[in-house]
């Protein structure tokens, strides 16, 4: 089965699980934007925990933030609260969250004199941001661009696994590789789509 179909099937199952919780949140007047802000706060907490060298707690906070980031979209759909402003806020704050976590990792590596690992972290951040940028730019040109090996969900899982296992440098190396491949995949898919248009 192609990767995008596996990802879509997994997303559908996760959304089915999340839907009852979304309805509960709606009954308590919780909005999607509130969840987006809480998810950001958890990512910032993760970055802070990285700085004080609590990687396992940082991984768990990042995982919780990622779960809420999935839930805010479900909440918006269930509550018919989807909006362009909400989508813009969500995608922008996702980049802030990523940047904070990677910056904290780079600072810890640099403080320990691990220049290679710090450089790897910066490159992984650049590749991660390019994954999101290529999709946004492609969609701005009218090309659907959901292809690729590593979406945000996969990148969060890699970071969480690295933090919890203590193999963060190895996780960053894998994240850099799969993100770079994803950027190339998205550039190729977009170029083909645009070339096929009259």
C-alpha positions in Angstrom: 0.0 0.0 0.0 1.4 3.5 -0.9 2.6 5.6 2.0 0.0 8.3 1.5 -2.8 5.7 1.8 -1.2 4.3 5.0 -1.0 7.8 6.4 -4.5 8.6 5.4 -5.9 5.4 7.0 -4.0 6.1 10.2 -5.2 9.6 10.3 -8.8 8.5 9.7 -8.6 6.0 12.6 -7.0 8.6 14.9 -9.7 11.1 14.0 -12.4 8.5 14.8 -10.8 8.0 18.2 -10.5 11.8 18.8 -14.1 12.6 17.7 -15.8 11.8 21.1 -13.2 13.8 23.0 -13.8 16.7 20.5 -17.5 16.6 21.3 -16.8 16.7 25.0 -14.5 19.7 24.6 -17.2 21.5 22.5 -19.7 21.0 25.3 -17.2 22.8 27.6 -16.8 25.7 25.0 -13.2 24.8 24.2 -12.3 26.2 20.8 -9.8 24.9 18.3 -7.6 28.0 18.7 -7.5 27.4 22.4 -6.1 23.9 21.8 -3.6 25.3 19.3 -2.3 27.7 22.0 -2.1 24.9 24.6 -0.2 22.7 22.1 2.2 25.6 21.6 2.6 26.0 25.3 3.4 22.3 25.7 6.1 22.5 22.9 7.6 25.5 24.7 7.6 23.6 27.9 9.4 20.7 26.0 12.0 23.2 24.9 12.5 24.4 28.5 12.8 20.9 29.7 15.5 20.2 27.1 17.4 23.2 28.3 17.4 21.9 31.9 18.4 18.5 30.6 15.2 16.6 31.3 14.9 14.8 27.9 12.3 12.2 28.9 9.9 14.8 30.3 10.6 17.0 27.3 9.7 14.1 25.0 6.4 13.5 26.8 5.5 17.2 26.7 6.2 17.3 23.0 4.1 14.2 22.4 1.2 15.7 24.3 1.5 18.9 22.3 1.5 16.9 19.1 -1.6 15.0 20.2 -3.4 18.4 20.8 -2.2 19.6 17.5 -4.1 16.7 15.9 -7.1 17.2 18.1 -7.6 20.9 17.2 -8.3 20.0 13.6 -10.8 17.4 14.6 -12.4 19.8 17.0 -12.7 22.4 14.2 -14.4 19.9 11.9 -16.7 18.4 14.4 -17.8 21.8 15.7 -18.0 23.4 12.2 -15.4 26.0 13.3 -13.0 25.7 10.5 -11.6 29.0 9.3 -8.8 30.4 7.3 -7.6 32.4 10.3 -7.5 29.2 12.4 -5.6 27.3 9.7 -3.1 30.2 9.5 -2.7 30.4 13.2 -2.2 26.6 13.5 0.4 26.3 10.8 2.3 29.4 12.0 2.4 28.3 15.6 3.5 24.9 14.5 6.6 26.5 13.0 7.2 28.4 16.3 6.9 25.2 18.3 9.4 23.4 16.0 11.8 26.2 16.1 11.8 26.4 19.9 12.5 22.7 20.3 15.3 22.6 17.8 16.8 25.8 19.2 16.8 24.3 22.7 18.5 21.1 21.3 21.1 23.2 19.5 21.8 25.3 22.6 22.4 22.2 24.7 24.7 20.6 22.2 26.6 23.9 21.7 26.9 24.4 25.5 28.4 20.9 25.8 30.9 21.7 23.1 29.3 19.3 20.6 29.6 21.5 17.5 28.8 18.7 15.0 25.5 17.8 16.8 24.6 21.5 17.1 25.1 21.9 13.3 23.1 18.8 12.7 20.3 20.2 14.7 20.3 23.5 12.7 20.2 21.5 9.4 17.4 19.3 10.7 15.4 22.5 11.6 16.0 23.9 8.1 14.9 20.7 6.4 11.9 20.5 8.6 10.8 24.0 7.8 11.4 23.4 4.1 9.0 20.5 4.2 6.2 22.8 5.4 7.3 25.7 3.1 7.3 23.6 0.0 3.7 22.4 0.6 2.5 25.9 1.5 4.2 27.4 -1.6 2.8 24.6 -3.9 -0.7 25.0 -2.6 -0.4 28.8 -3.1 0.3 28.0 -6.8 -2.7 25.7 -7.0 -0.9 22.4 -6.6 -1.9 19.8 -4.0 1.2 18.7 -2.3 0.6 16.2 0.5 3.2 13.7 -0.8 6.4 12.9 1.1 8.1 10.6 3.5 8.0 12.8 6.6 5.1 15.0 7.5 4.9 16.8 10.8 3.5 13.8 12.6 6.5 11.6 11.6 8.9 14.3 12.6 7.4 14.7 16.1 7.5 10.9 16.6 11.2 10.9 15.6 12.0 13.7 18.1 10.0 12.1 20.9 11.7 8.8 20.3 15.1 10.4 20.3 14.4 12.4 23.5 13.0 9.4 25.4 15.6 6.9 24.3 18.6 9.2 24.7 19.5 8.8 21.0 18.6 12.3 20.0 21.6 12.9 17.7 20.7 9.7 15.8 17.0 10.7 15.7 18.1 14.1 14.3 20.2 12.5 11.6 17.3 10.4 10.5 14.9 13.4 10.7 17.3 15.4 8.5 17.5 12.6 5.9 13.8 11.9 5.6 12.9 15.6 5.6 15.4 16.3 2.8 13.9 13.4 0.8 10.4 14.9 1.5 11.5 18.3 0.2 12.8 16.8 -3.0 9.6 14.7 -3.4 7.4 17.8 -3.0 9.5 19.8 -5.4 9.3 17.1 -8.0 5.5 16.5 -7.5 4.8 20.3 -7.8 7.0 20.7 -10.8 5.2 17.9 -12.6 1.8 19.3 -11.6 2.7 22.8 -12.8 4.2 21.5 -16.1 1.0 19.6 -16.8 -1.1 22.7 -16.5 -1.9 24.5 -19.7 
